[in-house]
Amino acid sequence: MATVLDQLREMTVVVADTGDVAAVKTYEPVDCTTNPSLVLGTLQDAASEALVAREIEAGRKAGLTARQVCDALTVAVGAELAALVPGRVSTEVDACLSFDTEASVDRARAIIADYAARGIDKSRILIKIAATWEGIRAAEVLQGEGIDCNLTLLFSLAQAVASADAKAFLISPFVGRITDWYKKSEGRESYAPDEDPGVLSVKGIYEYYKSNGIDTVVMGASFRSTAQIKALAGCDRLTIAPKLLDEMGREEAVLPRALSPDQAGDIAPIPMDERAFRWAMNADAMATEKLAEGIRNFDADHQKLIKMVGERMG
């Protein structure tokens, strides 16, 4: 019998939620997705020492600051991953720019230019931006320039609707973090897959998109268990950590399709402007808290990365 992972790949594009080169070589995903936390892990990975040393030395010779070297290192990691996967590599705009549309656009353009200098076309890259109102507006500008975007830290239908209106290429709703919030709020230890709040959130977004003929790709992210992944089998894409990929790669069982465009039903379009977006977010304590927390945590890891690079630069 085919493994659960092999069956999943028949109905969903599998993305590796890692910046670890060895893991990508092992699991052979179509795409890779990175964030500051994953790049920080690369800096601490002995297998990536040569890449890190090369970028730090090049930055030192060029008189770059530690922050500038971190920018280059992030793209260098992405470039190495791009050589291993046939699809896309997501690369994140600095979290500290999440509420600045213009600065996010400028940083995204710089990322694409750095990839181009390394011989990698923009068609291989997804620019990851936090799905704040300002981030979504930045994605709208970039999509207009032919730069595809991945709107991340997405926890609500309001964010998903606004992202679709902006013609974002892809969104990353965070399953596990939604579930974590509800576990704490409701004093629950677990949920069955068919009542898991994170799973239901992605299912609702997927059905809304398919019902309304929206092309934006839905990529479930931030999984806590293989049960959550199985409950979303059939979703456009799923980005999965190596540990869970390994579990599914060893499991032999029938994997039924959970999501299908044919089962989306008839869902009315939701009008979404800035006022409606901000009110919907204000009304959703979970989405507001998890978005803010995610931005803070990504920025904290970015600052750690800058500090570690600075120390190595001397």
C-alpha positions in Angstrom: 0.0 0.0 0.0 1.1 3.5 -0.8 2.1 5.6 2.3 -0.1 8.4 3.5 2.4 10.9 2.3 2.4 9.4 -1.2 -1.4 9.5 -1.3 -1.5 13.1 -0.1 0.8 14.1 -2.9 -1.7 12.7 -5.4 -4.3 15.3 -4.3 -2.3 18.2 -2.7 1.0 20.0 -3.5 3.3 19.2 -0.5 5.6 22.0 0.6 8.4 21.5 3.1 8.1 23.9 6.1 11.8 24.1 6.6 15.0 25.9 5.5 17.1 22.8 6.2 18.8 21.6 3.0 19.2 18.0 4.2 15.4 17.7 5.0 14.5 19.1 1.5 16.8 16.6 -0.1 15.2 13.8 1.9 11.5 14.6 1.4 11.7 16.1 -2.1 8.8 18.6 -1.8 7.6 20.7 -4.7 8.1 24.0 -2.9 9.8 25.3 0.2 8.8 27.9 2.6 11.0 29.8 5.0 10.7 32.4 7.8 13.1 34.1 10.2 12.8 31.3 12.7 13.9 28.7 10.0 16.7 30.9 8.8 17.9 31.3 12.4 18.0 27.5 12.6 20.2 27.4 9.4 22.7 29.7 11.1 22.9 27.2 14.0 23.2 24.2 11.6 26.6 22.7 11.2 25.7 21.4 7.7 25.1 25.0 6.6 28.3 26.4 8.0 30.0 26.8 4.6 27.1 28.8 3.2 26.9 31.0 6.4 30.7 31.6 6.4 30.7 32.5 2.7 27.9 35.1 3.1 29.4 36.6 6.3 32.9 36.9 4.7 31.4 38.5 1.5 29.5 40.9 3.6 32.5 41.8 5.7 34.6 42.5 2.6 31.8 44.7 1.1 31.5 46.7 4.3 27.9 45.6 4.9 26.1 45.9 8.3 25.0 42.8 10.2 21.4 43.5 9.0 22.5 43.7 5.4 24.4 40.4 5.7 21.2 38.8 7.2 19.3 40.0 4.2 21.9 38.4 1.9 22.0 35.2 4.0 18.2 34.8 3.8 18.3 35.0 0.0 21.4 32.7 0.0 19.5 30.0 1.9 16.6 30.5 -0.5 18.8 30.2 -3.5 20.2 26.9 -2.2 16.7 25.6 -1.7 15.7 26.8 -5.2 18.3 24.5 -6.6 16.7 21.5 -4.9 13.0 22.0 -5.6 11.1 22.3 -8.9 8.7 24.9 -7.6 8.9 28.0 -5.5 10.8 29.2 -2.5 9.0 31.6 -0.2 11.1 34.4 1.3 9.8 36.7 4.0 9.7 40.5 4.2 11.0 41.7 7.6 8.2 41.5 10.2 9.0 45.0 11.4 7.7 46.3 8.1 4.3 44.6 8.6 2.5 48.0 9.0 4.4 49.9 6.3 3.1 49.2 2.7 5.8 51.3 0.9 8.7 49.8 2.9 7.4 46.3 2.4 7.2 46.8 -1.4 10.7 48.2 -1.4 12.1 45.3 0.6 10.3 42.8 -1.6 11.8 44.4 -4.7 15.3 44.2 -3.1 14.8 40.5 -2.4 13.8 39.8 -6.0 16.8 41.8 -7.2 19.2 39.8 -4.9 17.7 36.5 -6.3 18.2 37.8 -9.8 21.8 38.6 -9.1 22.2 35.0 -8.1 20.6 33.8 -11.4 17.2 33.0 -9.9 14.1 34.4 -11.7 11.2 36.0 -9.8 9.0 33.2 -11.1 10.7 30.8 -8.7 10.1 33.0 -5.6 7.1 33.9 -3.5 7.4 37.0 -1.3 6.0 36.3 2.1 4.2 39.2 3.8 2.2 39.3 7.0 -1.5 39.6 6.2 -2.1 43.0 7.9 -4.1 45.5 5.9 -0.9 47.2 5.0 0.8 43.9 4.0 -2.1 43.0 1.8 -1.9 46.4 0.1 1.8 45.8 -0.5 1.0 42.4 -2.0 -1.5 44.1 -4.4 1.2 46.4 -5.7 3.7 43.6 -6.1 1.3 41.3 -7.8 0.7 44.2 -10.3 4.4 44.1 -11.0 4.4 40.3 -11.6 5.9 39.5 -8.2 3.9 36.7 -6.7 3.1 36.9 -3.0 2.4 34.5 -0.1 0.3 36.3 2.6 1.2 34.6 5.8 0.1 34.8 9.5 -3.4 34.4 8.3 -6.0 33.5 10.9 -9.4 34.7 9.6 -11.8 34.7 6.7 -11.5 38.5 6.6 -7.8 38.3 5.9 -8.5 35.6 3.3 -11.1 37.7 1.5 -8.9 40.8 1.5 -6.0 38.8 0.2 -8.1 37.4 -2.6 -9.4 40.8 -3.5 -5.7 41.9 -3.8 -5.1 39.1 -6.2 -2.5 37.5 -4.0 -1.0 34.4 -5.5 -1.1 32.4 -2.2 -2.3 32.6 1.4 -1.0 30.6 4.4 -3.7 30.1 7.0 -2.1 28.8 10.3 -3.9 25.8 11.5 -2.0 24.9 14.6 -1.8 28.3 16.0 -5.5 28.8 15.7 -6.0 25.5 17.5 -3.5 26.4 20.2 -5.5 29.6 21.0 -8.8 27.8 21.3 -7.3 25.1 23.5 -6.1 27.7 25.9 -9.3 29.8 25.7 -11.7 26.8 26.1 -9.5 24.8 28.4 -9.4 21.9 26.0 -6.6 19.4 25.6 -7.6 18.3 22.1 -10.2 18.3 19.4 -11.4 15.7 17.0 -10.4 16.6 13.4 -13.9 17.4 12.4 -14.2 20.0 15.2 -10.7 21.3 15.3 -10.9 25.1 15.0 -7.8 25.4 12.9 -8.9 22.8 10.5 -12.4 24.3 10.2 -10.9 27.8 9.5 -8.9 26.5 6.5 -11.9 24.4 5.3 -14.1 27.5 5.4 -11.6 29.6 3.5 -11.0 26.9 0.9 -14.8 26.5 0.3 -15.3 30.3 0.1 -12.5 30.5 -2.5 -13.8 27.6 -4.6 -17.4 28.7 -4.4 -16.5 32.2 -5.7 -14.0 31.0 -8.4 -11.0 32.6 -6.6 -7.6 31.6 -8.0 -5.6 32.5 -4.9 -3.9 29.3 -3.7 -4.8 28.1 -0.1 -1.8 26.6 1.6 -2.5 25.3 5.1 0.4 25.8 7.5 1.5 25.4 11.1 0.4 21.9 11.8 0.5 20.2 15.2 -0.3 16.7 14.1 -0.8 14.4 11.1 -4.5 14.3 12.0 -4.8 18.0 11.1 -3.0 17.4 7.8 -5.2 14.4 6.9 -8.3 16.4 7.7 -7.3 18.9 5.0 -6.2 16.4 2.4 -7.1 17.8 -1.0 -6.3 21.4 0.0 -4.4 23.2 -2.8 -1.1 23.1 -0.9 0.0 22.1 2.6 3.3 23.2 4.1 4.5 20.5 6.6 7.4 20.2 9.0 10.0 17.4 8.4 8.9 15.5 11.6 5.3 15.2 10.3 6.4 14.4 6.8 8.5 11.6 8.2 5.5 10.2 10.2 3.3 10.2 7.1 6.0 8.7 5.0 6.1 5.7 7.3 2.4 5.3 7.8 0.5 2.9 5.5 -3.3 3.5 5.6 -6.0 4.7 3.2 -6.1 8.5 3.0 -9.6 9.8 2.0 -9.9 13.2 0.2 -11.3 15.7 2.7 -11.5 18.9 0.5 -12.7 19.1 -3.1 -13.8 22.0 -5.2 -16.9 20.1 -6.2 -18.1 20.1 -2.6 -17.7 23.9 -1.9 -21.4 24.7 -2.2 -22.8 28.2 -2.9 -21.3 30.9 -0.7 -22.1 34.6 -1.3 -19.1 37.0 -1.9 -18.2 39.1 1.2 -17.5 42.8 0.5 -14.2 43.8 2.1 -12.8 47.3 2.4 -10.4 48.7 5.1 -13.2 49.6 7.4 -14.8 46.2 7.2 -11.4 44.4 7.5 -10.4 46.3 10.6 -13.8 45.8 12.2 -13.8 42.0 11.5 -10.3 41.7 12.9 -11.3 43.7 16.0 -14.2 41.4 16.5 -12.0 38.3 16.2 -9.9 38.1 19.4 -8.0 35.0 18.2 -7.0 36.4 14.8 -6.0 39.8 16.3 -3.9 38.2 19.1 -2.2 35.5 16.9 -1.4 38.0 14.1 0.2 40.4 16.6 2.0 37.5 18.4 3.3 36.1 15.1 4.7 39.4 14.0 6.4 39.9 17.3 7.9 36.5 17.3 9.2 36.7 13.7 10.8 40.0 14.5 12.4 38.7 17.7 14.0 35.9 15.7 15.1 38.4 13.0 16.8 40.4 15.8 18.4 37.3 17.1 19.7 36.5 13.6 21.1 40.0 13.2 22.8 39.7 16.6 24.4 36.4 15.9 25.6 37.5 12.5 27.0 40.7 14.1 28.9 38.6 16.6 30.4 36.4 13.9 31.4 39.5 11.9 33.2 40.7 14.9 
